[in-house]
């Protein structure tokens, strides 16, 4: 099997077409129709080493969780996303070289995408996949790195999702965008072998390509359901941790949610950036970092601008005044704006705090 894959790799790298390969003396011994079978997939996860790490459980006899089953992913549609096609064509049998090729493909694709008309192109990479046993259910949790424009040394944002989350996203988008979604493949469910290393590796690649396809279509990239998929679970967990006083853990989630929203490049909801900044400000203040808390308030006030009074405006002004006084910095402009709102009867005296705002905010 290894020699067969090596033979196909040589033809792919030299640009030979399937017709030309069949004309050679080795055509009968290595037919182009030969594909990677389920039983021959033992080397697949090793070829992804360095890019994908996972834990697996060889429980073929167990009945898997109903939302965590799928069949091998469908072939990618031609011309849908060049990176997915290149990745399938250039997977060598050696694990280390496979990892280097995949990394180089990501870098090459990123360079090409910067010169296209697409304003924002994200790259996705499954960095880990762990089997979670939560009796009576059992599922695989996939952690993806989300990489976008910015400084090369910038740490990518991360999300952790299970198969049911991807399936729900696919189902919702299919209902709303039948035309664009018709050309996008999604891994089907399967009844067995859901927790083997080979299945997890294949599913991980399929999820990377699925999200890449969605981001390549402007109509889908701006869909609210896609924005919710990336941001909403992070905001809910961050809000819950903040309300229970776990500020350090919540701070990491708020920061990750802010980075996700910045990389997505489209609004994830009218108030979500402001809510994220409120969470960051509260956590920084509770962790005795008033300088960072004040910077979050200033960023929020810039987003609010001179628009009509917003429910977040007075709480941010009040926090900015208090933090500026604590740091010995100028607070007169914010103080004057807050006083004008109170005199006009547009906000109570005193206004609600940012923490109260976070507790009452309903995320849906």
ABEGO torsion letter per residue (X at the ends): XAAAAAAAAAAAAAGBBAAAAAABAAAAABBAABBBBAAAAAAAAAAABGABBBBBBBBAABBBBAAABBBBBBBBBBGABAAAAAAAAABBABAAAAAAAAAAAAAAAAAAAAABABABBBBBBBABBBBBBBOABBBBBBBBBBBBBEBAABBBBBBBBBAAAAAAAAAAAAAABAAAAAABBBBBBBABGAABAAAAAAAAAAAAAAAAAAAABAAAAABAAAAAAAAAAAAAAAAAAAAAGBAAAAAAAAAAAAAAAAAAGBBAEAAAAAAAAAAAAAAAAAAGBAAAAAAAAAAAAAAAEABBBBAAAAAAAAAAAAAAAAAGBBAAAAAAAAAAAAAAGABBOBBBBAAAAAAABBBX
